[in-house]
Amino acid sequence: MLAKVVIADGGVRLELTADYGENPMLQDEAGAREALRHVLRVRLGEASRELEELGPIRYEKRTRFEPDAPLPKGPSPNLESHRLVTALW
């Protein structure tokens, strides 16, 4: 899973991406979406909350990682087709 946080224009945008294509821990897109819903929590004071308690989730299906994604060096992993789902808050 990859996380990307963008702080701009007085707001915060969070993207969490899961590659479920060759991942033995994620069987399919539905499993990836479920994992993304629970992979990160926000602490507000002493309370810990799920992200969807703070705002709606929007999902996108993708086939390529972002060009600036921190991927291992190798034979162009960004050029290969992947089975990705990204949750956006």
N, C-alpha and C positions, 0 to 999 in steps of 0.2 A: 504494500500500500504506500501511496505517496500523498503527502499533504502540501498544499500551497496556500499561503496566507498573503493577501494583498490589503494593505492599509492605504486608502486614498479617499480624498473628498469627504473626510469626516466619517467614513464607514469602514467596515471590515468585510472582506470577501474571503470565504474559506472554500477550498476545493479539496476533496479527498477522492483519490482514484484507486480502484482495485483492478488488477489484471486477473481475470478468472479463466482465461484460456488454457493455460498450462499449470494452474495452481491446484495442487492436490487438496488444499484446505478450503477451496471454494468450488463447489460442484457446477454452478451455473450462475447466470445473471441474478436470479432471485437470491441466491446465497450471498453473492457479492453485495447486493443492495442491503440485505439484512446485516451483514458485517459492517458496512459503512455507517449504518444507523447507530451502532454501538461502539465503534472503535475509539471515539474521542468524547470526553465529557468536559464541561466547563465548571470551574469552581468559582462560586460567587460567595465570598465570605467563608462560612463554614459549610455551605450547601454545595452539593455536586449535582449538576443537571445534564440531561441529554441535550444535544444540540437542537433537536426538533422541538423541544420545549421552548426554545428561544426564537424560533422562526421556522418557516416551512422549508422543506428540502426539495430541490429540483434535481432530477437525474438526467444525465446525458450519456448516450452510448458513443464510444470513440474507438478508433482503430489504431491511433498513433499517440505516443506520449508527446507532451509539450517539448519544444526544442530545448528548453532550459531545465528539463527534468533531470534530477541527479541519478543517472543510470550508470551501471558499471561500464568501463571502457571496453570496447570490443568491436566486432565487425558490424558497425552501424545498427544498433538495436532499434533506433527510431525509424528506420526504413522498413522494418518488418511489420506486417499486419498483426495487431493484437486484438484481444477481446477485452475491452476496458469498459468500466462504468464509472462515472464521476458523479459524486454528490456535491451539490453547490448550496451554500448558505449565504 
